[in-house]
Amino acid sequence: MSCILITGGNGFIGREISRIAVEDGHRVRSIARRGRPAIDEPWVAEVDWNAADVFEPYDWREQLDGCDAVIHTIATIRDSPEQGVTLERVNGDAAIIAGLEAERANASAFVFLSASGTPPFVSDRYQRAKRRAERALLDLDLQASVLRPGPIYGVGTNQGHFPRPVNRALQLVDDHEWLARRFGDARPISVTHVARVALKAALTPNTPDLLSVPDISSDTDLHPSEHER
């Protein structure tokens, strides 16, 4: 059993990683500004939820004590400068701060949820910030792995950011391998699959520095029945 800290654990991807980690028997801690998510599922009670701002590490760095790995899932596609939310700050600086704290605490591994490209109608600053964070994290003195998935669709009760018709269409594409391959780096992948790959990367020694869309989608050494929830 390992201890895993998830930054943004109450978000779309963070919740799925938390659920799977709990069900696999790991100890899970989460830091996020809103703390515990407003969902009623059995696994939620097993997570140590902490309301904290990643930009104020003195409020949460003690959560790293005894943790084996950190998985960073915090991201945004929109700027809200009046609230301190910018693409550069949230997608770049937040990951670097979390990585530096993980290094300082001697965590064994750090996994960064990046992206294969910039989502439609989003500024290129989104990807530039992600790539800047990737470079900084891969220079740290710990095992750092970067995941670059394409569009991530929701599963079951965790529907994610897309409208339901779009989410369903992405799932249908992913269900047909011959069609999904045609999308290249924009291939849709389920949140469950991405979560399992992230967890595996955090807990497996000598994981590659970079996992691209083909690496993520072809990793079949995972639990079956991703769409069962």
C-alpha positions as CSV (number, residue, x, y, z in Angstrom):
1,M,0.0,0.0,0.0
2,S,1.3,3.4,-1.0
3,C,0.4,7.0,0.1
4,I,-0.4,9.3,-2.8
5,L,-1.0,13.0,-2.7
6,I,-3.3,14.4,-5.5
7,T,-3.3,18.1,-6.2
8,G,-6.8,19.0,-7.4
9,G,-8.2,15.7,-6.1
10,N,-11.8,17.0,-6.2
11,G,-11.6,17.8,-9.9
12,F,-12.7,15.8,-12.9
13,I,-9.5,13.7,-13.3
14,G,-8.4,14.0,-9.7
15,R,-11.6,12.4,-8.4
16,E,-11.2,9.4,-10.7
17,I,-7.6,8.9,-9.6
18,S,-8.7,9.2,-6.0
19,R,-11.5,6.6,-6.5
20,I,-9.2,4.1,-8.2
21,A,-6.4,4.6,-5.7
22,V,-8.7,4.0,-2.8
23,E,-10.3,0.9,-4.4
24,D,-6.8,-0.4,-5.0
25,G,-6.0,-0.1,-1.3
26,H,-3.8,3.0,-1.3
27,R,-3.9,5.9,1.2
28,V,-5.0,9.0,-0.6
29,R,-4.6,12.6,0.3
30,S,-6.0,15.6,-1.7
31,I,-5.3,19.3,-1.7
32,A,-7.7,21.6,-3.5
33,R,-9.2,24.9,-2.8
34,R,-12.7,23.5,-2.3
35,G,-11.6,20.5,-0.2
36,R,-14.0,17.6,-0.2
37,P,-16.2,17.2,-3.3
38,A,-20.0,17.3,-3.0
39,I,-20.6,13.7,-4.1
40,D,-22.0,10.8,-2.1
41,E,-20.0,7.7,-3.0
42,P,-18.4,5.2,-0.5
43,W,-14.8,5.9,-1.6
44,V,-15.0,9.6,-0.8
45,A,-14.9,8.9,3.0
46,E,-11.6,7.1,2.6
47,V,-9.7,10.2,1.2
48,D,-8.0,12.7,3.4
49,W,-9.5,15.9,1.8
50,N,-7.6,19.2,2.6
51,A,-8.8,22.6,1.5
52,A,-5.7,24.5,0.5
53,D,-4.3,26.7,-2.3
54,V,-1.4,25.1,-4.1
55,F,0.2,28.5,-4.3
56,E,0.4,28.6,-0.5
57,P,2.5,25.5,0.2
58,Y,3.1,26.4,3.8
59,D,-0.6,25.5,4.3
60,W,-0.3,22.0,2.8
61,R,3.3,20.8,2.6
62,E,2.8,18.7,5.7
63,Q,0.5,16.5,3.6
64,L,3.6,15.4,1.8
65,D,5.0,13.7,4.9
66,G,5.1,10.0,4.3
67,C,3.8,10.2,0.7
68,D,5.4,8.1,-1.9
69,A,4.1,10.0,-5.0
70,V,2.4,13.1,-6.1
71,I,-0.1,13.4,-9.0
72,H,-0.7,16.9,-10.2
73,T,-4.1,17.4,-12.0
74,I,-4.7,21.2,-11.5
75,A,-5.5,23.0,-14.8
76,T,-7.7,25.6,-16.4
77,I,-8.7,26.7,-19.9
78,R,-9.9,30.1,-19.0
79,D,-8.3,33.3,-17.6
80,S,-9.9,35.1,-14.7
81,P,-7.1,37.6,-13.7
82,E,-9.3,39.4,-11.2
83,Q,-9.4,36.0,-9.3
84,G,-5.7,35.3,-9.8
85,V,-6.5,32.7,-12.4
86,T,-4.4,32.9,-15.6
87,L,-3.3,30.2,-18.0
88,E,0.3,30.8,-17.2
89,R,-0.1,30.7,-13.4
90,V,-2.5,27.7,-13.1
91,N,-1.2,25.5,-15.9
92,G,2.5,26.3,-15.4
93,D,3.4,27.8,-12.0
94,A,1.1,25.6,-10.0
95,A,2.8,22.4,-11.3
96,I,6.2,23.7,-10.7
97,I,5.4,24.7,-7.1
98,A,3.9,21.3,-6.4
99,G,7.0,19.6,-8.0
100,L,9.4,21.6,-5.9
101,E,7.5,20.8,-2.8
102,A,7.5,17.1,-3.7
103,E,11.3,17.2,-4.3
104,R,11.9,19.0,-1.0
105,A,9.8,16.3,0.8
106,N,11.8,13.5,-0.9
107,A,8.8,12.0,-2.7
108,S,9.8,9.2,-4.9
109,A,7.7,10.2,-7.9
110,F,5.8,13.1,-9.5
111,V,3.2,12.7,-12.3
112,F,2.0,15.7,-14.2
113,L,-1.2,15.7,-16.2
114,S,-0.3,17.8,-19.2
115,A,-2.0,17.7,-22.6
116,S,-1.1,16.7,-26.2
117,G,-2.2,20.1,-27.5
118,T,-4.3,23.2,-27.0
119,P,-8.1,22.7,-26.7
120,P,-10.3,24.4,-29.4
121,F,-10.9,28.1,-28.8
122,V,-8.3,28.3,-26.1
123,S,-5.2,30.5,-26.2
124,D,-1.9,29.0,-27.2
125,R,-0.7,30.2,-23.8
126,Y,-2.4,27.1,-22.4
127,Q,0.1,24.7,-24.1
128,R,3.1,27.0,-23.6
129,A,2.5,27.0,-19.9
130,K,2.2,23.2,-19.8
131,R,5.4,22.8,-21.8
132,R,7.2,25.2,-19.5
133,A,6.1,23.2,-16.5
134,E,7.1,19.9,-18.1
135,R,10.7,21.2,-18.7
136,A,11.0,22.4,-15.1
137,L,9.6,19.2,-13.6
138,L,11.8,16.9,-15.6
139,D,14.9,18.7,-14.2
140,L,13.9,17.9,-10.6
141,D,15.7,15.4,-8.5
142,L,12.9,12.8,-8.4
143,Q,11.2,10.5,-10.9
144,A,9.0,12.8,-12.9
145,S,6.6,11.6,-15.6
146,V,4.5,13.7,-17.9
147,L,1.2,12.4,-19.4
148,R,0.0,14.1,-22.6
149,P,-3.5,12.8,-23.3
150,G,-5.8,14.2,-25.9
151,P,-9.5,15.0,-25.1
152,I,-10.6,13.2,-21.9
153,Y,-14.3,12.2,-21.7
154,G,-16.3,11.3,-18.6
155,V,-17.5,8.0,-17.5
156,G,-20.6,7.1,-15.4
157,T,-21.3,9.8,-12.8
158,N,-18.1,11.6,-13.5
159,Q,-19.1,13.3,-16.8
160,G,-16.4,15.9,-17.0
161,H,-16.3,19.2,-18.9
162,F,-18.0,18.3,-22.2
163,P,-21.7,18.5,-22.9
164,R,-23.3,15.0,-22.7
165,P,-23.8,14.6,-26.5
166,V,-20.1,15.5,-27.1
167,N,-19.0,13.3,-24.2
168,R,-21.0,10.4,-25.7
169,A,-19.6,11.0,-29.2
170,L,-16.0,10.9,-27.8
171,Q,-16.7,7.6,-26.1
172,L,-18.1,6.1,-29.3
173,V,-15.0,7.1,-31.1
174,D,-12.8,5.6,-28.4
175,D,-14.9,2.4,-28.5
176,H,-13.8,1.8,-32.2
177,E,-10.1,1.4,-32.4
178,W,-9.9,1.7,-36.2
179,L,-11.7,5.1,-35.9
180,A,-9.9,6.3,-32.8
181,R,-6.5,5.8,-34.4
182,R,-7.4,8.3,-37.1
183,F,-7.6,11.1,-34.6
184,G,-3.9,11.0,-33.8
185,D,-2.9,13.2,-30.9
186,A,-6.5,14.3,-30.6
187,R,-7.7,10.7,-29.9
188,P,-10.3,10.8,-27.1
189,I,-9.5,8.7,-24.0
190,S,-11.7,7.9,-21.0
191,V,-11.0,9.6,-17.7
192,T,-10.8,6.1,-16.1
193,H,-8.1,5.0,-18.5
194,V,-6.1,8.2,-18.0
195,A,-6.5,7.9,-14.2
196,R,-5.2,4.3,-14.2
197,V,-2.2,5.2,-16.3
198,A,-1.4,8.2,-14.0
199,L,-1.6,6.0,-11.0
200,K,0.5,3.3,-12.6
201,A,3.1,5.9,-13.6
202,A,3.2,7.2,-10.0
203,L,3.8,3.7,-8.5
204,T,6.1,2.1,-11.1
205,P,9.8,2.7,-10.9
206,N,11.6,3.8,-14.1
207,T,8.4,5.0,-15.8
208,P,9.3,7.0,-19.0
209,D,9.6,10.7,-18.7
210,L,6.9,11.3,-21.3
211,L,3.8,9.3,-22.1
212,S,2.2,10.5,-25.3
213,V,-1.3,9.7,-26.6
214,P,-0.2,6.4,-28.2
215,D,1.6,5.4,-25.0
216,I,-1.5,6.1,-22.9
217,S,-4.1,4.6,-25.2
218,S,-2.1,1.4,-25.8
219,D,-1.4,0.7,-22.1
220,T,-3.7,-2.3,-21.7
221,D,-2.0,-3.6,-18.6
222,L,-4.9,-2.1,-16.6
223,H,-8.1,-3.2,-14.9
224,P,-10.9,-4.1,-17.4
225,S,-14.3,-2.7,-17.9
226,E,-13.6,1.0,-18.0
227,H,-17.1,1.9,-19.0
228,E,-18.9,-0.1,-16.3
229,R,-19.5,2.7,-13.9
